[in-house]
Amino acid sequence: MKLVKTIQEVREEVKKARGSGKVVGFVPTMGALHQGHLSLVKRARNECSFVVVSIFVNPTQFGPGEDFARYPRQLSADLTLLEKERVEIVFAPSTEEMYPADSSTVVEVPKLSKVLEGKFRPGHFRGVCTVVVKLFNIVQPDFAYFGWKDAQQLIIIKQMVRDLNFPLTVVGCPTVREADGLAASSRNVYLSERQRALAPVLYQTLKLMEAMVKAKKITETRKLVRAGRQFLMRHSGLQLQYLKAVDSRTLQPVPRVKPGVLVAAAVKVGRVRLIDNILF
């Protein structure tokens, strides 16, 4: 495994790999790696002959008052984990390498970016799209791997790749969960013991909604969301930000549950913000 910190270095390494006929898989991360990230790396390792992982805490996707300064950074531990997964290249650039002082271009997918997460984190997906486009142009992978835990992000990136004609395939991978259902996240380390015990209620809410649909008790999304909200709000200590049923292509509300409907939710537990979803 090789650690590189400049755009020129990673391009040279990928060029050599392509010259020997290798298929390039790419996993972009912000580091503080957990089992969710590693599941993406394992998928890339299984499907590609040359794997690149980026570690970059992207400042442009954090809004005012968000946790950029305290976002966990543990490069040494991350490198140990990635070496065990037999990754070829880890690209860990500085902010200055990714955003020179005269940078002024941004990328946005407006219709998909202003709902759900976008309502609570204005500008977040502009930062995500901009850095992902830069990384795609730098690494030029054949396949790029993202988790369904961040469903809106995955949907937006797929749309962006189609719109901008990137010659790569975006692969969505299943959410990895703890034994009690809590979705793996770098931010879970911020939870106190009491908050950690409360956090799985978010997934329990989604599973309850799923069970109602499977039992054919509810088909109207309005009633389904109301039932989910009632269950979740019985648990003090959770602040619901949104719970929505939307079309997984357009992210617009739908009247009834059908294949392709995404139920997405966000809650705050103390200062920690958790997101999760289920796809019908």
N, C-alpha and C positions, 0 to 999 in steps of 0.2 A: 504493500500500500504506500502511496506517495501523497504527502501533503503539499499542496501548492497554494500560493496566495495571490498570484497575479493572473490577469486575463490571458496574457500571452502564454504563460506556462500551461494553463489548462487547455488552451487551443492546440498547442504543440503536442500535448499528450494524446488528445482525442484524434488529432490528424494521424499520428503514428498508429493508433489502434485501428482507425478506418483503413489505413494503408495495408494492414494485415488482414483485412476482411472481417473485422469484429463488429458486432451489433452493440450499439451504445445505449445503455439504460441510465436514466437520471432520476435522482431523488433529491428535490430541493427541500432543505430544512432550515430552521432557525436554531438548531442545536438543542441542548438539554434533552438528549435523545431518550425515548422510552420505548416500550414494546410496540406501540403503534408505528413509530418511525421504523423500527427494525423490521416490522412485517412488510413495509414497503420495500426496504432494502433486500429482504429475502426474496420477495416476488421478482424484483429486478435481477437479482443474482440467478434465479431459476430460469429467467426468460432471455437474458442478455449475456454476451460474452465479455463485456467491458462495462463496469459500473462506476458512475461518478455520483458522489454525494456532495451537495453544497451545504455549508454551515455559515449562515449570515443572518444576523438579527437586523432585519430591514427597518430602518427608522421611518421610512415614508408610509408605513402601514399602521403606525401608532398615532392616535389622536392626542390632543391636549388632555392631560390628567390620566392617560393610560400608563401602562407599566413598562415602558421601554427601558428606563434606567434600571429597574430591578428585575427585568426579565432574566431568568437563570442562564448563566454562561459557564460552561464546563467543558472546554475544548479537549483537555487531556483525557477526561473520562469518555467523551464521545469518540475520540480516536481509538481508544482501547476497544470499545464496542464494535466499531466499524472494521477494525482489523480482524476481529473474530469472524465477521461476515464476509471476509475476503474481497472487500471493496478495492478497486484499483486506484482511484483518485478521490481525495477529499479536497474540495475547493473551498478555502476559508479566507475570502478577501476582506480587506478593511473597508470601512465606509467610503474613504477617499478613492479607493480603487473602483468601487461600484458607482459612486456619484462624484465625479470631478466637480470642482467649484463652479464651472460654467454649465453644468447640466440644467436643461430646462424642459426636456420632453417628458410627457406623461402619456399613459395609455389607460383607457377607461372603456368599460362596457356599460353604458348608462342605464339601460332599461333593467338589467339584472342586478345592478349594484345599489339601487336606491331603496330596496325593500329589505325586510327581515333584518339581517345584521347591518345593512347599509343605513337603516333608519337610526340605529343606535350608535353607529360608528361612521359618521360621515367622512368620506375620503379614504376609508380603509381599503376598499377594493381597488381604488385608483393606485394606491401604493403597492398592493399585491400584484395587479396586472403589470405595472411598470417594471417591477423587479423580476417577475417571471419572464416577461418578454426579453429583458436584458440577459437573464440566465439562459434562456433558450437560444438566443443568438450567440452567446459565448460558448456553450457546451455543444449545441447542435445535436441533440440526442435523436435516436430513433424512437424511443419510448420514454415517457415521463410518468412518474407514479405519484398519485395523490390519494389521500384517504377520504372515504365517505363521511367521516366524522365532521369535516368541514364541507358539508354538502353544497352550500351556496358557492363557496370558493371553487370547488370542482366543476360545478355547472358553468360558472362564469369562465373559467379557464378553457373548458371545452369549446364554448362559444367563441372565445377569442381566437383559439387555434383555427377554428373553421373560418372565421371572418378574415383573418390575416394570412390564411393559406400556409401555415407552418407545416413543413413536411415531416410531421411526427405524429405519434399516437399517444393520446392521454389515457392512462389506465387508472380507473377508479378501484380502490381496494377497500375491503370491508373494515368497519370500525373495530378496533381491538378494545376489549373491556376488561376491567378488573373482575374478580370473582362475584362481586355484588352488583355488577352491571354498569358501574361508573365508567364512562368512556375515558381511555387513556389520554392524558393531556399534560404538557409541561407545567401548566398552572396548578395542577392538583397538589403540588408540593407546598403551596401557600395555605392549604386548608388546615385549620386546627383539628384536633381530634373530634370535637363535637361537630364541626362543619363537615368533616369527612364522613361521619356517620349519617349526616343528613343528605349529602350530595346525591346518593343513588335514587332519591325520590324522583329526580328528573326522568331517569330512564324508566322507573316504575310507572310513571304517568304515561309515557309513550307506549309501554307494553300493555297497560290497561286499555288504552285507546285501540291498540291493535287487536286485543282480545274481543272488544266490543264489536269491531268490524267483522272479525272472523266468525263470531257467533251470530252475525246478522242482526244484532240488536240496534245498531245505528248505521245509517248510510249517509245521512245529511252531515256535511262537515260542520255546520253551525252547531248542531247538537253534540257532535263528537268533541269539538273544541271546548264547548261549555262543560261537558263531563270531565274532560281532562283538567281544565282550570279548577273546577270544584275539588277534585282529588288533590291536586298539587297545593292549593291554598289552605288545605287543612293542616299543613305542616308549617308551623311558625319557624321563622329563620330563613325562609326562601322568598326572595323578591322576584316575581315573574316579570320579565321584560316583554316577551312575546311567546305565543303558542299559536301557530298558524298551519292550516292545511292548504297547500298550493300545488299547482301543476309543476312537475319537476323539470320541465323544459323552459317555461315562461316565468316561473315563480309568482304567478298571479293566482288569487283565490279561486277555488272551484266549489260548486254547490254540493257535489256528491263525491264520495270516495269511489275511486276506480283505479285500475292499474296505472302506475305512473304518478300517483299522488304522493307528495312528500309532506310529512308532518314534522315541522321544525320548531325548536324551542330554545329559549335562552333564559337563564335565571342568574341572580346574584346570590351568593352565599357569603355574607360579610362583604369583603372587598373583592372576592374572587368571582369571576364571571365564567359560567359554564354553558356550553352549547351542546345540543344533541339532536338527533332526528331518527325517524324511521321512514322507509320508502315502501309503499304498497305496490 
